[in-house]
């Protein structure tokens, strides 16, 4: 801040920043940008205004547009913790550079040791570098400052699960329901928490992506083994895929009215069942294609090559970390020329646009 009054070159910085926040809250991004441009014309090297402009242009144009403003803020004050944090987040989440981001975030935690989100962001970067124990420790520091920090609980869950600490990991993962915008439903029956379900109907329901439903349906037989009647609710396009899962009496599409006594999200099953604590060994494979489909596709895919490989190169583009998990088609292109293998593109959705390149 410039002086005790918060003014610099005739600019009341605090008033402007509050006004910009109000404009952004109302979705008036262009007005927020114009307000900051006017202020920066009078105080071009005001770090707080530069940092605010970075957030505005990131929201208006994209992350790349924010970087010059953050670098200007850091040119004025290399120890601007918020500018360092915001630049690190772009490197981490948009440019997939956890190493540089971790170095910046380490400095953030030194400059602002009580800033819980700084420690949490560092934890995310360390996880990306495979430094799992350090990631857990950074989450612990964030939670010591702010015990209800939702993302720190979830990041600690991921790190502990990767370390094989399943009880701790699945417990922390329940914090996903506290994320802003989490899609929660008002259930007419209690959640199943592991009590004896014999003779009762439990609805297991999908909550996230298709891959999560396919992965976690493997635990349905363990619920049925306890004497429950298991009904599974998933998006309509997954019903045919999951209806072969053992232990499922019925697999129904989302929205289908089905009576039940208890409910449980699929991704909560490992916690409820005690997976990783000596319980819950699951037989694999646990899904099988329908024989008619096998015959049909065998005819369609008949070829002389000894090896036939189906590939998918992109996930849901709306997923926040999709850039870290979706290789896209171009990096796979050198593999596709092998004379001994035949590849079949199984990609659906937005990723199919890669075929036009």
N, C-alpha and C positions, 0 to 999 in steps of 0.2 A: 504494500500500500504506500501511496505517496504522501507522507506527512500525517499528522495526527487527525486532520479533518477528513482524510480519505479522498482528498482532491489532488489531482496532478494535471498541470496545464489547463486548469479550468474544468476538469472532468471529475465529477462526483462518482467515483468508481463503484462504491457500494450501491448507490441508487440505480446505476445502470445495470449492474449484475442482477439485482433483484428484479428489475423490469424485464430483463432478458429471460429470466427464469419463468416469470409470469407469462410472457409471450409464448415460450416453448410449451408450457403446460396447456395453453389454449390451442396449440397446433399452429401458431402463427410464426412459422420458421423464417419466412422472408422478412417479416418485420423485425424479428430478432437480429437477423444479419444486418439489415440496414441501420438499426440502432447502434450496433457495435462498430460498423464502418464509420459512422459519424464520430463516435467517441475516439476511435483509433486515428482518425484524421488529426485530432488535437493531441493525442497521446500515443504515437505509433509504437512506442517501446514499453507500453504498460503490459507487464507479463500476465496479470490476471485477465485483462481484456483479450489478449492473444489466446489464452487458454480457453476462454469462453467462446471465442470465435471458432476455435478448432472443433469444439463440441457442436456448434451450430452447423458448420459446413459439413461435418461428418454426417449429421442427420439429414442435411439437405442434399448433398452431392455424393457422399461416400467417404470411406476411411482415408483414401489417398489424399483427398483435398485437405484433410485436417493436419497432415504431417508438417507442411511448411509453417503453419501457425504455431504448432507445438515447438518446433525448432526455434522459432523466433522468441517464444516465451523463455526457452532455455538459454538462448543467447543472452537475454537480459539477466536471467537468474538461473545459473546451472543447477541450483539446489531447489528449484521449484518442484516440490514433491508431487503436486497434482499433475503438472505437465509431464513429469517423468512417468507417472502412473498411466496417464492417458496414452502416451507414446508407446509404452510397453504393451498396453492392451492391444493396440493396433498391430504391433509386431507379433504378438502372441496369437491373436484370434483371426487376423486377416492375412498376415504374411507368413504364418507358420515358422516363426523364428524364436523358439523358446529360449535358446541360449542367450541371445542379446536381450530379450525381454527379462530373463531372470537376473541379469547383471543390473539392469535398470531398476527392477523391483527390489533387489537387495538394497540398493541405495535409497529407495523410497522408504523401506522399513527402518533404515538408519535415521533418515530425516524426520520421519513421522512414526515413531515407534508405537503410538497408541491408535494408529489408523488400521482398524481390523481388516478392511478390504484390501489394503496393501499387502498384508501378510497372506491373505487368501489368494490374491492374484499371483503372488510368488509361489504359493503352493501349487497352483495350476501349472505354472511354467516348469517347476521342478518335476512335476508328474510327467510332463511332456519330454523331459530329459531322462526319464527312467530313474530319477533319484527319489524313490518312493518313501524311504524313511525320512528324508529331509522334507518331503511334501507333507507327510503326516505331522511333523514337528511344526511346520509353518501354519498348518490348520489349527494345531493346538494353541499356538500363540494368538491367532485370530480369535479363537473361541474363548480364550482367557480374558480378552478385552471385551468381546461381545458374544456372550454365550448363545444368543439366539440368531447368530449369523447363518442364514440358511445355506448359502453357497459353500461356506466353510465346512459345514456338516456333510454336504454332498461330496465335496472334493475329498474330504477325509475318508468318506465311504469308499470312493473309487480306489484310493491309494491302499487302504486296508484290504479291500477285496483282492487287489492285485498282489498283495503280500500274503494272501491266504488266511487273513484274520477275518473269517467270515462272520462270526457273531458280532464283532464291532462294526464291520462294514455294513451288514444288512440293517443293523439298528440305526446307524446314521442315515442310511438311504431312505428311511421313512420321512426324512425332512423334505423330500421332494414335493410332498403335498402342501408345503408351506410356501412354495415358490409363488410369486405374484403371477396370476393368470393360470395357475394349475387347474386343470379341468376336474373338479370334484363333483360328485353326484350325491343327491340326497337319497340315501338308501332306506327302504322301509323295514329293513331287518338289520341285526347287528353284524359287525365284521367278525369273521372267524379268527380267533387268536390262539388256536391250537387245542381248545377243549375237545372232549370226546364228541366226534360228529356222527357216531353210529346211528343209522336210521334217519338221518336228516339230509336235506338237499342243500348242497353248497354251490353257489354260482361263482365260478372263476371267470374274471372278466379282463379283457385286454385293456391296456391303458396308454400304451405308447406306440412305437412303430411296429410294422409287420414282423420285422426280424425279432423283436423282443417277444412277441406272442409265440412265434415258432420256436424260439429258444426255451421259453419258460413253460410251455405246455408239457415238457418232459416230466414235470413234477405232479401232473394230474394223477398218475397211477398211485402215488404215495398217499394222496388224499383218499382215493377210492379204497386203498388197502386198510384204511382206518374205519371202514364201514359206511362211508358217506356215498350218497348218490351225487355224482358230479355232472353238472351242466356247465358248459363253457360258452361264453358270449364273446364273439370277435367280429370284426368288420366282415361284411357279406362276402367279400372276395377271398377271405381266408377259410371260409367254412369248408369248402371242398378239400383244402390242404390238410386241415387239422382233424377232420372227422375220423381219420384212421388212428389217432392217438389212443393208446390203451388207457383204460380207466374212465373214459368219457362216455357217459350214457347218452348225452346229446350235445351237439355243437350247433349253436344257433347264431343267427346274425344279430348285430346290435339293433336294439329296438324291438325285438320279438318279445312278446309278453310270455314270461315263463315263471311259474311259482317256485320260490326257494325259501329256505329257512335262514341261511347265512350267506355272506358274500366275502370274497377275498380277491384283491387285485393279483394278477399273475406274478408281478414282480415283488410282491410281498410274501409269496409262498416260501422262498428259501429261509426267511426269518422265522416264519410261523412253524415251519417243519424242522427247523434246527439244522439246515443243510450246512455241512462243513464241521459239524461237531460230533462226527461219528455216525450221524443219521443220514438217511436219504440217498442211498446208492440207487442210481437210475440206470436201467438197461438201455443200451443204444444198439442199433437205431430205434427210434421210437415213432417215426412216421414212415409210411410206405405209400407209394403211388397206387392208384387204383389200376387193376390189371387191364381194363379196357383202354385206359390212357397210355399204358406202357406199350400195348400192341400198336396203337395208333401212331405214337411218336416213333416207335422203332421203324415203321415204314417210312415216315417222313424224313428221318435222319439216316436212313440206310446209305452207307458209302463204303469205299474200299479201305479207307485209312484205318489203321489199327486203333488209333486213339481219337476219340471224339470228346471235345471239351466245350462246355457251355460257360460263357463268361458274362458277368455283370460288372460294369465299371463305374457306376455312380449310385449313390443313395438319394435320400430325400434332400433336395437342395435347400429346403426351409430349415433343416436341422442346423443349429448354431455352429457345430464343429464339423460340418460336412466336408470342408476343405481338408481336414486332417484325415478323413477316412476314405474319400472317393478319389481314386487315382485318375479318373477319366480315361478316355480311350487312347489318347496319343501315346502315353508311356508304354502301353501294352502292344502297340503296333508292331515292333520288331518280332514279337513272339508269333504273330499271326501268319508269318511267311514259311513256317516250318513245313517241309514236304511230308513229314510223317504224322502230322496231326491236322485235324480239321476242327475249326472253331465255329461255334454257333453263338450269335449274339442273343442273349436272353433279356437284354435291357428293356425296361419299360419307363414311361414317364419322360421327364425333362432330359435325362441322359441320352435319349435316342437322337437328340440333335447333334451329338458328336459324329454321327454317321454322315452328316451333311458336309463335314469338313474335308 
